[in-house]
Amino acid sequence: MTLASMTGFARQSGHAAPFRWTWEIKTVNSKGLDLRLRLPPGFDALDLPARGLIAKTVVRGACQANLSVTREAAAVAPRINRELLGQLLELVAAVPLAKNVGPATLDGLLALRGVIETGEGDEDEAALVESQAAMLRGLEAALVDLAAMRAAEGAALRDVFGARLDAIERLTRAADDCPARKPEAVKERLRAALAQLSELGRFDEARLHQEAILLAAKADIREELDRLYSHVAAARKLLAGGGAVGRRLDFLAQEFGRETNTLCAKSNDSALTAIGLDLKVEVEQLREQAQNIE
């Protein structure tokens, strides 16, 4: 499966008499699926099927889908209201005319309001149904374009994410191999500390030995290193599987941050601290990228 970004845009236009329509779909980052669908008045029947189509493509992200529709000008079909004209003729024939008044003419009667009707032809219900079906097909085409754009950006994010994981693994290995973690280095630091304490006077050597062991145990970062290695492997597995893995990658990024913070807190050597700070930078950048993945 491909890896998808949550950012994308698509536009699709079409024509199905008597309408011209345009779909615009935009998606951005979000913790879940936030779908906002705007339809023009009179097209509420498209709401449920449109939402179903979008949900099949967009699993996570804030999605705004807009449909705009314009109606083509219908051909004017003039029609004589014969019933009304007949009634007018009967009324005129029954009215006695003065000598200076001429009889009613046809053009005069046709000029009366309502005798000639102009308007749009009766709409075909089947044509309306077909036009709405065409709009849904246009939505499907727009969603295909949207998915392609999100997948292209997801492929780029996969490469960036992989580079971050490589850097984290490299720094974790550097921390693992840091000379300050070697037993000889730990012993030397403890020996130097004991030498300073011995100058202050007498002290309980047995108690001091126990405290030194406890301090050495607290400063050990073996557990943090093992977890960092494990998280790197888990993240790579998620990337290889693809699909909607953004939430799990974001969770792993948080775990990376916890282990790195603990490593820095336990560090008692400047070289190890420097490695820990570099790790924090890489982890923060990885976390930012994880928030872009669906």
C-alpha positions in Angstrom: 0.0 0.0 0.0 1.1 3.6 -0.7 1.8 6.2 1.9 -0.4 9.3 1.6 0.0 12.8 2.7 -3.0 14.6 4.3 -2.5 17.6 2.0 -4.1 17.7 -1.5 -6.3 19.5 -3.9 -8.5 18.5 -6.9 -10.9 20.2 -9.3 -13.3 18.5 -11.7 -15.8 20.2 -14.0 -18.5 18.8 -16.3 -21.7 19.2 -18.1 -25.0 17.3 -18.0 -28.0 19.2 -19.4 -29.4 21.4 -18.1 -26.5 22.0 -15.7 -22.8 22.8 -15.6 -21.0 21.8 -12.5 -17.6 22.0 -10.7 -16.3 20.0 -7.8 -13.4 21.4 -5.7 -11.8 19.3 -3.0 -9.1 20.5 -0.6 -7.5 18.5 2.3 -5.1 19.6 5.0 -3.7 18.1 8.2 -6.1 17.1 11.0 -6.1 14.6 13.9 -9.1 12.8 12.5 -11.5 12.9 9.5 -13.2 16.3 9.4 -15.4 16.4 6.4 -17.2 19.6 5.3 -19.5 19.2 2.3 -21.2 22.2 0.7 -23.9 21.6 -1.9 -26.1 24.2 -3.7 -29.8 24.5 -2.9 -31.8 21.7 -4.5 -29.1 19.1 -4.5 -29.4 17.7 -1.0 -30.0 14.3 -2.5 -26.2 14.2 -3.3 -25.2 14.6 0.3 -25.1 11.0 1.5 -23.6 9.4 -1.6 -21.0 12.2 -1.9 -20.0 11.7 1.7 -19.7 7.9 1.1 -17.4 8.4 -1.9 -15.2 10.9 -0.1 -14.9 8.6 3.0 -13.6 5.8 0.8 -10.7 8.0 -0.3 -9.9 10.3 2.6 -9.3 8.4 5.8 -7.7 11.2 7.8 -7.5 14.9 7.4 -9.7 18.0 7.2 -11.5 17.8 3.9 -13.6 20.6 2.3 -15.6 19.6 -0.7 -17.6 22.2 -2.6 -20.1 21.7 -5.5 -21.0 24.7 -7.7 -23.8 24.4 -10.2 -25.0 26.7 -13.0 -28.1 26.2 -15.0 -28.0 26.6 -18.7 -30.5 29.0 -20.3 -33.5 27.0 -21.5 -34.9 27.6 -25.0 -38.0 29.9 -24.8 -41.1 28.1 -26.0 -43.9 30.6 -26.8 -47.4 29.2 -26.5 -50.9 30.7 -27.1 -53.3 30.2 -24.3 -56.2 29.2 -26.5 -58.6 28.9 -23.7 -58.1 32.4 -22.6 -58.1 33.7 -26.2 -61.4 32.0 -26.9 -62.9 33.5 -23.8 -61.8 37.0 -24.8 -63.2 36.5 -28.3 -66.6 35.6 -26.9 -66.5 38.6 -24.6 -65.6 41.0 -27.4 -68.3 39.6 -29.6 -70.9 40.2 -27.0 -70.0 43.8 -26.5 -71.9 46.3 -28.7 -69.6 48.7 -30.4 -70.1 52.4 -30.9 -69.8 53.8 -34.4 -66.4 55.4 -33.7 -65.0 52.1 -32.1 -63.4 49.5 -34.4 -63.7 45.8 -33.8 -61.0 44.0 -31.8 -58.1 42.7 -33.9 -56.1 39.5 -33.3 -52.8 41.3 -32.7 -54.5 43.4 -30.1 -55.8 40.3 -28.3 -52.5 38.6 -28.5 -50.9 41.5 -26.8 -53.0 41.1 -23.8 -51.3 39.7 -20.7 -51.5 35.9 -20.4 -52.6 35.2 -24.0 -49.1 34.4 -25.1 -47.1 32.4 -22.5 -43.4 32.2 -22.6 -41.3 30.0 -20.3 -39.0 27.0 -19.9 -40.1 23.7 -21.2 -41.1 21.1 -18.8 -38.1 19.5 -17.2 -37.5 15.8 -17.7 -37.2 14.0 -14.3 -35.0 11.4 -15.9 -32.7 14.1 -17.2 -32.4 15.6 -13.7 -31.5 12.1 -12.2 -28.9 11.6 -14.9 -27.3 15.0 -14.3 -26.9 14.2 -10.6 -25.4 10.8 -11.5 -23.0 12.7 -13.7 -22.0 15.0 -10.8 -21.3 12.0 -8.7 -19.1 10.5 -11.4 -17.3 13.8 -11.5 -16.7 13.6 -7.8 -15.2 10.2 -8.2 -12.9 11.6 -10.9 -11.9 14.4 -8.6 -11.2 12.0 -5.8 -8.9 9.9 -8.1 -6.9 13.1 -8.8 -6.9 14.0 -5.1 -5.6 10.5 -4.1 -2.8 10.7 -6.7 -1.7 14.1 -5.4 -1.7 12.8 -1.8 0.2 9.7 -2.8 2.9 11.6 -4.7 3.5 13.8 -1.6 3.3 10.7 0.6 6.1 9.1 -1.5 8.3 12.2 -0.9 7.4 12.1 2.9 8.4 8.4 3.0 11.9 9.3 1.7 12.2 12.2 4.2 10.9 10.0 7.1 13.4 7.3 6.1 16.3 9.7 6.2 15.3 10.9 9.7 15.1 7.3 10.9 18.6 6.6 9.4 19.9 9.6 11.3 18.3 8.5 14.6 19.7 5.1 14.2 23.1 6.4 13.5 23.1 8.7 16.5 21.7 5.9 18.7 24.6 3.8 17.6 27.0 6.6 18.3 25.6 6.9 21.8 25.9 3.2 22.2 29.6 3.4 21.2 30.4 6.5 23.1 33.7 6.1 25.1 32.0 7.7 28.1 29.8 4.6 28.5 32.7 2.2 28.7 33.3 0.6 32.1 36.8 1.9 32.2 35.6 5.5 31.8 32.9 5.0 34.5 35.5 3.6 36.9 37.9 6.5 36.2 35.2 9.1 36.9 34.3 7.3 40.2 38.0 7.1 41.1 38.4 10.8 40.5 35.3 11.5 42.6 36.6 9.3 45.4 40.0 11.1 45.3 38.3 14.4 45.8 36.1 13.1 48.7 39.1 11.6 50.4 40.7 15.0 50.7 37.7 16.2 52.7 38.4 13.7 55.5 37.2 10.4 56.7 34.1 8.8 55.1 32.3 5.4 55.2 33.9 3.6 52.3 31.3 0.8 52.3 28.4 3.3 52.1 30.3 5.3 49.4 30.7 2.2 47.4 27.0 1.4 47.5 26.1 5.0 46.4 28.6 4.8 43.6 26.9 1.6 42.3 23.5 3.2 42.5 24.7 6.3 40.6 26.3 4.1 37.9 23.0 2.2 37.6 20.9 5.3 37.3 23.3 6.7 34.6 23.1 3.6 32.5 21.2 4.2 29.2 21.1 0.6 27.9 17.3 0.4 28.2 16.8 3.7 26.3 19.2 2.6 23.6 17.4 -0.7 23.1 14.0 1.1 22.9 15.3 3.6 20.3 16.5 0.7 18.2 13.1 -1.0 18.6 11.2 2.2 17.7 13.3 2.6 14.5 12.5 -0.9 13.4 8.8 -0.4 14.2 8.7 2.8 12.2 10.4 1.3 9.2 7.9 -1.6 9.3 5.0 0.9 9.3 6.4 2.8 6.3 7.0 -0.4 4.4 3.3 -1.4 5.0 1.9 1.9 3.9 -1.7 2.8 4.3 -3.2 5.1 7.0 -0.3 4.8 9.5 0.0 8.5 10.4 -1.5 8.0 13.9 0.9 5.2 14.8 3.9 7.0 13.4 2.9 10.1 15.5 2.7 7.9 18.6 6.2 6.4 17.8 7.6 9.9 17.4 6.3 10.7 20.9 8.0 7.6 22.2 11.3 8.6 20.4 11.0 11.9 22.2 10.6 10.3 25.7 13.6 8.0 25.3 15.7 10.8 24.0 14.8 13.1 26.9 15.6 10.3 29.4 18.9 9.7 27.7 19.9 13.3 28.0 18.8 13.4 31.6 20.9 10.4 32.5 24.0 11.6 30.6 27.0 12.6 32.8 29.4 13.2 29.9 29.5 16.2 27.5 30.1 14.0 24.4 27.0 11.8 25.3 25.0 14.9 26.0 25.9 16.4 22.5 24.7 13.2 20.9 21.5 13.3 22.9 20.8 16.9 21.7 21.4 15.9 18.1 18.9 13.1 18.7 16.3 15.5 20.0 16.6 17.7 16.8 16.1 14.6 14.6 13.2 13.3 16.6 11.5 16.7 16.6 11.8 16.9 12.8 10.5 13.3 12.5 7.5 14.2 14.6 6.7 17.2 12.4 6.7 14.9 9.3 4.6 12.3 11.0 1.8 14.9 11.5 1.6 15.2 7.7 1.0 11.5 7.0 -2.6 10.2 6.7 
